[in-house]
Amino acid sequence: MALANVMLVDDEVPFVETMSKRLEKRNLNIQSAFSGKEALEKLNGDGRVEVVILDVKMPEMDGIETLRQIKMQFPLVEVIMLTGHATVETGLDGMKLGAFDYLMKPCDMDVLIAKVDEAAAKKRKHEEKIIEARVKEITTRRT
């Protein structure tokens, strides 16, 4: 399986730097953003991101609003919500808005990697179905 392209979004710089190193050691392509706004700007410039690992509690644009924007602008990108301040409501809000999953900080690296792999596979499967549908549409128009 190809390496997953992941964006890590959190306003805590030391956390992002440490997590990025740990995830890169697990053979993931990582890019980082330190705010929801920066994440959206980077997603606009890079169509390769498959999975966003997104902190819930951030100043200005929080994780729930960032998730809402990601799903509106990039519906196939999968989002894993990550928080140290989990509440059932926030988790439910995130899942209703289309989050792939919701994990507590600090999370087990093996669990996070498994979730990233699942999320990337889901995105790739959606993309394959879209391509198949387009090919079918093109080939049926020609006959």
BELQUI-V71612 format. One record per backbone hydrogen bond with DSSP energy under -1.0 kcal/mol. CO is the residue of the C=O (numbers start at 1). NH is the residue of the N-H. If there is no record, write none. Layout:
co=[CO,CO]
nh=[NH,NH]
This chain:
co=[4,5,5,6,7,8,9,11,12,13,14,15,16,17,18,19,20,21,23,24,29,31,33,35,36,37,38,39,40,41,50,51,52,53,54,56,59,62,63,64,65,66,67,68,69,70,74,78,79,79,80,81,82,83,87,88,89,90,91,92,93,94,95,101,103,108,109,110,111,112,113,114,115,116,117,118,119,120,121,122,123,124,125,126,127,128,129,130,131,132,133,134,135,136,137,138]
nh=[29,50,51,31,53,33,55,13,16,17,18,19,20,21,22,23,24,25,28,27,6,8,10,39,40,41,42,43,44,45,78,7,80,9,82,63,61,66,67,68,69,70,71,72,73,74,77,52,100,101,54,103,56,105,91,92,93,94,95,96,97,99,98,81,83,112,113,114,115,116,117,118,119,120,121,122,123,124,125,126,127,128,129,130,131,132,133,134,135,136,137,138,139,140,141,142]
